[in-house]
Amino acid sequence: MKTMLSVVPASLGMAIIVTVLAPGASAGCADASARPAAALGPNQHSYLVQAAYRPARFVLVDAPPGADVVGLWHVVFTQNTNFGGGLFDDSYAAWHGDGTEIMNSGVHSPAYGNFCMGVWTKSGPSTYKLKHIALDYSMQPVGSTTPSVIVIIREEVTVDRTGDHFTGSFTADIYAPYSSGFPATPGTHIASVGAGTVTGDRITAD
């Protein structure tokens, strides 16, 4: 009997504590100022519980200043040795804030298609993935309206902490046009024609 009597006050005490604190637990989801002051009670337990249940505020940490791919870049593509090494392209590329990109190739003349476009997305901290599509007319007579091949270049680059340089890798594959009726639509994959490293240096207005 003594054991039972010792348990009952303890359980009763817990019930009282829960009863006192329970109204405050919902205060985190409602406006406490709308409740009558008398309802809070003189010991202000509700305020303590409200503070304990208040959601934490998370602070987003931005990338280092300037560590962003948007802007104009001088870009150099260098082949791996299994593709013969050497220069693949020397170009200027503009990465736009809407997720698109345009590049002026330095190894193709305007007659053979020196401008090409791409689309990019962020793939990691200061890291960006680009799919770049070029129409190549180099094997066609000047003035031809059908490209010889369609070149798809894929890049993944990481901008350094200064925001003025990036490094990464690239691959290049060529496709036959789907048909004369759809000359810019990639058709049959012909070959992989490039893979290697890519570097970029930001062009500024200075």
PyMOL commands that set and color helices and strands:
alter all, ss='L'
color gray80, all
select helices_A, chain A and resi 2-29+32-34+37-40+45-52+81-83+110-112
alter helices_A, ss='H'
color red, helices_A
select strands_A, chain A and resi 71-79+87-95+100-105+115-124+127-136+149-159+165-177+186-203
alter strands_A, ss='S'
color yellow, strands_A
deselect
rebuild
show_as cartoon
